[in-house]
Amino acid sequence: MLILIILLIASFFFPPLWIAFGIYLLFYILSAKNRRKIHVENAILSLIRTGNTDTVNFQNLYYEPVQKYAIEQGAEVQWGERSNPANDHMSFFLKVDDEEYQVFIHKEHDGSVSISADPKYTMEKIVYRDRQRLENLLKEMQKDSR
């Protein structure tokens, strides 16, 4: 962005720089999707590579670019209460180093983004564990009712 400003100011003094300004502006606009993808992926990969399974708030990321990235990865937006748009959240699966992770994204009230990433097998174990607990609870309730 700084280069665009410098080229714009310099082109008033040296008119052929208008061509360079136009070319760089076109490049800047066309590469926006790739720059967004790199920025969001770096945040998610840093979270995964550190092994952090907690939710981390990224102050330098805004929800809109992260939302676009997540939709490109196959996420569906799960809208929160209509009166409180800060409740927007979504999840999608991302494959990193032959391992699949479920990435959860949540929009904070200040516009920043909280992200967590859990290995898919962990999520399946949690569901299986909770299912086992529920089955055991139902068995105990049936025994008590007799």
C-alpha positions as CSV (number, residue, x, y, z in Angstrom):
1,M,0.0,0.0,0.0
2,L,2.9,2.3,0.8
3,I,4.3,1.7,-2.7
4,L,1.0,2.7,-4.2
5,I,1.1,6.0,-2.3
6,I,4.7,6.7,-3.3
7,L,4.0,5.9,-7.0
8,L,0.9,8.1,-7.0
9,I,2.8,11.1,-5.6
10,A,5.8,10.5,-7.8
11,S,3.7,10.2,-10.9
12,F,2.6,13.9,-10.6
13,F,6.3,14.9,-11.0
14,F,7.2,12.2,-13.5
15,P,4.1,11.2,-15.7
16,P,5.4,7.9,-17.0
17,L,5.1,6.6,-13.5
18,W,1.3,6.5,-14.1
19,I,1.9,3.3,-16.0
20,A,3.8,1.8,-13.1
21,F,1.1,3.0,-10.7
22,G,-1.6,1.4,-12.9
23,I,0.2,-1.9,-13.2
24,Y,1.0,-2.1,-9.5
25,L,-2.6,-1.2,-8.6
26,L,-3.9,-4.0,-10.9
27,F,-1.5,-6.4,-9.3
28,Y,-2.5,-5.3,-5.8
29,I,-6.2,-5.8,-6.6
30,L,-5.8,-9.2,-8.3
31,S,-3.5,-10.6,-5.6
32,A,-5.8,-9.7,-2.7
33,K,-7.3,-13.2,-2.5
34,N,-3.9,-14.9,-2.4
35,R,-2.6,-12.4,0.2
36,R,-5.7,-13.0,2.4
37,K,-5.2,-16.8,2.0
38,I,-1.6,-16.6,3.1
39,H,-2.2,-14.4,6.1
40,V,-5.1,-16.6,7.4
41,E,-3.3,-19.9,6.7
42,N,-0.2,-18.7,8.6
43,A,-2.3,-17.9,11.6
44,I,-4.0,-21.3,11.6
45,L,-0.8,-23.2,10.8
46,S,1.0,-21.4,13.7
47,L,-1.8,-22.5,16.0
48,I,-1.6,-26.1,14.7
49,R,2.2,-26.4,14.7
50,T,2.5,-25.2,18.3
51,G,0.1,-27.9,19.4
52,N,-2.2,-25.4,21.0
53,T,-5.7,-26.8,21.3
54,D,-7.0,-23.7,23.2
55,T,-8.9,-20.9,21.5
56,V,-6.6,-18.1,20.6
57,N,-7.7,-14.5,19.9
58,F,-6.0,-13.0,16.8
59,Q,-6.1,-9.2,17.1
60,N,-4.4,-8.7,13.8
61,L,-7.1,-10.6,11.9
62,Y,-10.5,-9.3,11.0
63,Y,-13.5,-11.6,10.6
64,E,-14.5,-10.7,7.0
65,P,-11.3,-12.0,5.4
66,V,-11.2,-15.1,7.6
67,Q,-14.9,-15.7,6.8
68,K,-14.1,-15.6,3.1
69,Y,-11.2,-18.0,3.5
70,A,-13.3,-20.4,5.6
71,I,-16.1,-20.4,3.0
72,E,-13.5,-21.2,0.3
73,Q,-12.5,-24.1,2.5
74,G,-16.1,-25.4,2.6
75,A,-17.4,-23.8,5.8
76,E,-21.0,-22.7,6.2
77,V,-21.7,-19.6,8.2
78,Q,-23.7,-20.2,11.3
79,W,-25.3,-16.9,12.0
80,G,-25.8,-16.0,15.7
81,E,-28.6,-14.0,17.1
82,R,-29.8,-11.4,14.5
83,S,-29.7,-8.7,17.2
84,N,-26.0,-9.5,18.0
85,P,-24.0,-10.1,14.9
86,A,-20.9,-10.7,17.0
87,N,-22.1,-14.2,17.6
88,D,-21.1,-15.3,14.1
89,H,-19.1,-18.5,14.0
90,M,-18.2,-21.3,11.7
91,S,-16.1,-24.4,11.4
92,F,-14.4,-26.4,8.6
93,F,-11.9,-29.2,8.1
94,L,-8.3,-28.4,7.0
95,K,-5.7,-31.0,6.0
96,V,-2.2,-30.2,7.2
97,D,0.7,-32.7,6.9
98,D,-1.6,-35.6,6.1
99,E,-3.7,-35.0,9.3
100,E,-7.1,-33.5,9.2
101,Y,-8.0,-30.7,11.7
102,Q,-11.3,-29.2,12.5
103,V,-10.9,-25.4,12.7
104,F,-13.4,-23.3,14.7
105,I,-13.7,-19.6,14.0
106,H,-15.6,-17.1,16.1
107,K,-16.1,-13.4,15.6
108,E,-15.4,-11.4,18.8
109,H,-17.3,-8.2,19.6
110,D,-14.3,-6.0,18.7
111,G,-14.1,-7.5,15.2
112,S,-11.1,-9.7,15.9
113,V,-11.2,-13.4,15.4
114,S,-10.8,-16.3,17.8
115,I,-9.5,-19.5,16.3
116,S,-9.1,-23.1,17.6
117,A,-8.0,-26.2,15.7
118,D,-8.4,-29.7,17.0
119,P,-7.3,-32.9,15.3
120,K,-10.3,-34.6,13.8
121,Y,-9.6,-37.9,15.6
122,T,-9.8,-35.9,18.9
123,M,-13.3,-34.7,18.0
124,E,-14.4,-38.3,17.1
125,K,-13.0,-39.5,20.5
126,I,-15.0,-36.8,22.3
127,V,-18.2,-37.8,20.5
128,Y,-17.6,-41.5,21.2
129,R,-16.8,-40.8,24.9
130,D,-20.0,-38.7,25.3
131,R,-22.0,-41.3,23.5
132,Q,-20.7,-44.0,25.9
133,R,-21.5,-41.8,28.9
134,L,-25.0,-41.3,27.7
135,E,-25.5,-45.0,27.1
136,N,-24.2,-45.8,30.6
137,L,-26.5,-43.1,32.1
138,L,-29.5,-44.6,30.2
139,K,-28.7,-48.1,31.5
140,E,-28.5,-46.8,35.1
141,M,-31.8,-45.0,34.7
142,Q,-33.4,-48.2,33.4
143,K,-32.0,-50.2,36.3
144,D,-33.3,-47.6,38.8
145,S,-36.8,-47.6,37.3
146,R,-37.2,-51.3,37.8
